[in-house]
Structures are given as C-alpha cells and as structure tokens.
Amino acid sequence: MNKFSSIKQNFERSLERLKELPQKKDIDPVILRDASIARFSIAIDIAWKCVKAHLSDHYGVECSAPKPCLREAFKVGLITYDDLWMHIIDKRNEIVHRYDEDLADEIYQMLPQVIEKLEELRSAINSEEN
C-alpha cells in the first residue's frame, strides 16, 4: 500500500467514525459533543493531508498547510469553492488551541455541514482514483 492509499483509508475511516457519533442516543450530551469535536479535529486533519497527497500524486502540486492545499484543490477542480471549507479549518485550529463551551457548541452544530463537505471530498477523490 502506498502512502496516499494509507492516508485515504485513514481519511475514510475517520469520516465514518465522525458520522457514527450523532446516532448514539445513550451518551451524555456533553460527552457526545466533546467526543464529536475530537473526531471532527481528527477527520479534518487527515482530510487535508489526504488532499495534499492527492494533489501531489495526481497534479504534481505541492502544498504544506491546510488552507493552501484547499485553495489548490479548488484550482484543480477537486472540490468546488465554498467559504465553509476555510471556516472549517479555522474552527479546527481554534478548538485545538483553546477549549471554549461556546466554540464547542458552534462546532457541534456545524457537524452536519462538515460531514457533507467531507463526503463530497471523498467522492471527488474516489472518482479521480477510478
């Protein structure tokens, strides 16, 4: 298995793990929120690294940080431009550097949109892989 395949597999697994938490009804709501945010952070971190590897392998594009990688992904048509992508990266960066209840609630409320964007990314990568 090459590096990209490994990262892609981890990205897909992290997305599935993120998606499963909202289905859990037997977990304390605060614990559910906090666990979801931890999975959100992991999924976003792996997602941009997957974009980075995909851009390098398929387009010869090198990038070294989340926002530049997403901008390059927009440029090559891998994903459509949406300010939400940059907002997601900003929120991921905020939550790993400071924990705040209001920020946690904001991110938790965003999760359906985040999952939708990550699903779109997965679909785009998979369609280019085939």
Sequence and secondary structure as in RCSB ss.txt:
>XXXX:A:sequence
MNKFSSIKQNFERSLERLKELPQKKDIDPVILRDASIARFSIAIDIAWKCVKAHLSDHYGVECSAPKPCLREAFK
VGLITYDDLWMHIIDKRNEIVHRYDEDLADEIYQMLPQVIEKLEELRSAINSEEN
>XXXX:A:secstr
  HHHHHHHHHHHHHHHHHHGGG  SS HHHHHHHHHHHHHHHHHHHHHHHHHHHHHHH     SHHHHHHHHHH
HTSS   HHHHHHHHHHHHHHH   HHHHHHHHHHHHHHHHHHHHHHHHHHHHH 
